Amino acid sequence: MRRFETFEGLVAPLDRSNVDTDAIIAKQFIKSIAKTGFGPYLFDQWRYGDVGKLGQDCTHRPRNLDFVLNDPRYASAQVLLARENFGCGSSREHAVWALQDFGFRVVIAPSFADIFYGNCYRNGLLPIVLPSHAIESLFVAARTRPADRIRVDLSAQCVILQSGTQWSFEIDAFRKRCLLEGLDEIALTLIDRDDILRYEAQRRTLAPWLFDDVV
């Protein structure tokens, strides 16, 4: 998992509440567990004027020009700004993979659905909860000054606008450490690799019948 320390990026303002995981990545695209290749289908029913299919080339599909991610001003955005209860619905981890594959590294909202929130951390996408007044200020800034970049400092736990305005956010200490050090669940387990191997060797001696390779 990629480390997350400080980050600067453009903000795409998705002014919708209760965005569910089926809207983020529709059911027909979740047949793969490769974690990549989902970006072209992110928000498929909102971005395009037809129904998408897994594996198709999206280059020439009809676009909904009113949708924020089709606005050239936000084409390279890496911070998604949303409304309350973002990521509700089914627990599909593909929703996080699609956001990351599109290029997003941060999602900011006043609240998130619990399972989606946890899936973000497990995959290195930073979900930031800010109060309503901060969210409103960010929406105004993203619409009136779309070229402005915001800075996210995970160590200091703050979001900083180019104007200098900043807000602090809360994050669990363990999750913060995992993001700062780029540790997913496998990497966390491997930290204790020596202890695991030592335990397995002891078990092999004390209970050899548990191991298939013992004659």
C-alpha positions in Angstrom: 0.0 0.0 0.0 1.3 3.4 -0.9 2.4 5.7 2.0 0.3 8.8 2.7 2.0 11.8 4.3 1.3 15.1 2.7 -0.6 15.6 -0.5 -1.8 18.5 -2.7 -4.5 18.1 -5.4 -7.4 19.7 -7.2 -10.9 19.2 -5.7 -13.9 17.8 -7.6 -17.2 18.9 -6.0 -19.8 16.1 -6.1 -22.8 17.8 -4.7 -24.9 14.8 -3.9 -25.9 13.2 -0.6 -26.3 9.4 0.1 -24.1 8.4 -2.8 -24.2 4.6 -2.6 -21.6 2.0 -3.7 -23.7 0.9 -6.7 -23.5 4.5 -8.0 -19.8 4.6 -7.4 -19.2 1.3 -9.3 -22.2 -0.5 -10.7 -22.8 -4.3 -10.2 -21.9 -5.3 -13.8 -18.3 -4.1 -13.2 -17.5 -6.0 -10.0 -16.7 -9.4 -11.4 -13.0 -8.9 -11.1 -10.9 -8.8 -8.0 -7.8 -7.3 -9.7 -8.2 -3.9 -7.9 -7.3 -2.1 -11.1 -9.1 -1.2 -14.3 -12.2 0.1 -12.6 -11.5 3.9 -13.1 -13.2 4.2 -16.5 -16.5 2.9 -14.9 -16.5 5.1 -11.8 -19.9 6.7 -11.5 -20.8 5.1 -14.8 -24.5 5.8 -14.8 -23.8 9.5 -14.1 -20.8 10.0 -16.4 -22.2 8.3 -19.5 -25.3 8.4 -21.6 -25.5 4.7 -22.2 -25.1 1.5 -20.1 -21.6 0.4 -19.7 -20.2 -3.1 -19.9 -17.1 -4.6 -18.2 -14.1 -4.6 -20.6 -15.4 -2.1 -23.1 -13.5 0.9 -24.3 -15.1 4.0 -22.8 -13.2 6.5 -24.9 -16.0 7.2 -27.4 -19.1 6.6 -25.1 -21.6 9.5 -24.9 -20.8 11.7 -22.0 -23.1 13.5 -19.6 -21.6 17.0 -19.8 -23.4 18.2 -16.7 -21.6 15.7 -14.5 -18.7 17.1 -12.5 -16.1 14.5 -13.6 -16.8 15.4 -17.3 -16.0 19.1 -16.6 -12.5 19.8 -17.9 -11.8 22.0 -14.9 -11.9 18.9 -12.7 -10.4 16.4 -15.1 -7.2 15.8 -13.0 -8.8 16.1 -9.6 -7.4 13.8 -6.9 -9.7 15.0 -4.0 -13.4 14.2 -4.1 -15.7 16.4 -2.1 -19.1 15.0 -1.3 -22.1 15.3 1.0 -23.3 13.2 3.9 -23.5 9.4 4.1 -21.0 8.9 1.2 -20.5 5.2 0.3 -23.7 3.8 1.7 -25.3 0.7 0.3 -23.6 -2.7 -0.3 -20.2 -3.4 1.1 -18.3 -3.9 -2.2 -14.6 -3.0 -1.9 -14.6 -2.3 -5.6 -16.0 1.2 -4.8 -12.8 2.2 -3.2 -10.7 0.5 -6.0 -12.7 2.5 -8.6 -12.1 5.8 -6.9 -8.4 5.0 -6.6 -8.0 3.8 -10.1 -9.6 7.0 -11.4 -6.9 8.9 -9.5 -8.5 10.0 -6.2 -6.4 9.8 -3.0 -8.7 11.7 -0.7 -12.5 11.8 -0.2 -13.9 14.6 2.1 -17.4 14.5 3.4 -19.4 15.3 6.5 -20.1 11.6 7.1 -19.4 8.2 5.5 -21.1 4.8 5.6 -19.2 2.6 8.1 -18.1 -0.3 5.9 -17.0 2.0 3.1 -15.1 4.1 5.6 -13.2 1.0 6.8 -12.6 -0.2 3.2 -10.9 3.2 2.4 -8.3 2.7 5.1 -7.6 -0.9 4.2 -6.8 0.3 0.7 -4.9 3.5 1.3 -7.6 6.0 0.4 -8.0 8.7 3.0 -11.6 9.5 4.1 -11.8 12.8 5.9 -14.8 13.9 7.9 -15.2 17.7 8.3 -18.0 19.7 9.8 -20.8 21.1 7.6 -19.4 24.7 7.6 -16.0 23.5 6.3 -17.7 21.4 3.7 -19.7 24.4 2.5 -16.5 26.5 2.3 -14.8 23.8 0.3 -17.7 23.6 -2.2 -17.6 27.3 -2.7 -13.8 27.3 -3.2 -14.0 24.3 -5.7 -16.7 26.1 -7.8 -15.3 29.6 -7.8 -11.6 28.8 -7.9 -11.4 25.3 -9.5 -7.7 25.7 -10.2 -6.8 26.0 -6.5 -5.1 23.0 -5.0 -5.7 22.0 -1.4 -3.1 20.5 0.9 -3.8 17.5 3.1 -1.3 16.9 5.9 -2.0 13.6 7.5 0.8 13.9 10.2 -0.7 17.3 11.3 -4.3 16.0 10.6 -5.4 19.1 8.7 -6.8 20.3 5.4 -5.4 23.6 4.1 -6.8 25.8 1.3 -4.5 28.0 -0.8 -6.0 31.0 1.0 -4.5 29.7 4.2 -7.8 28.6 5.8 -7.4 25.2 7.4 -9.5 22.6 9.3 -8.4 19.8 11.5 -9.7 16.3 11.2 -9.8 13.3 13.5 -8.3 9.9 12.7 -7.8 6.8 14.7 -4.1 6.4 15.8 -3.7 2.9 14.4 -5.3 3.8 11.0 -3.1 6.9 10.9 0.0 4.8 11.4 -1.0 2.3 8.7 -1.4 5.1 6.1 1.8 6.9 7.1 3.8 3.7 6.9 1.9 2.2 3.9 0.8 -0.9 5.9 -2.0 -3.0 4.7 -3.2 -6.1 6.6 -0.6 -8.4 4.9 2.2 -5.9 5.7 1.1 -5.7 9.3 1.2 -9.4 9.6 4.7 -9.6 8.1 6.0 -7.3 10.8 5.7 -10.3 13.1 7.0 -12.7 10.6 9.9 -13.9 12.9 7.5 -14.6 15.8 5.1 -16.4 13.5 7.9 -18.6 12.1 9.1 -19.3 15.6 5.6 -20.3 16.8 5.1 -22.6 13.8 8.4 -24.3 14.5 7.4 -24.9 18.1 4.0 -26.3 17.1 5.7 -28.6 14.6 7.8 -30.0 17.5 4.9 -30.2 20.0 2.2 -31.5 17.7 3.9 -33.0 14.6 0.6 -34.9 13.6 -0.9 -31.6 12.6 1.5 -31.2 9.7 1.0 -33.0 6.4 4.7 -33.1 5.6 5.6 -35.1 8.7 6.0 -38.9 8.1 
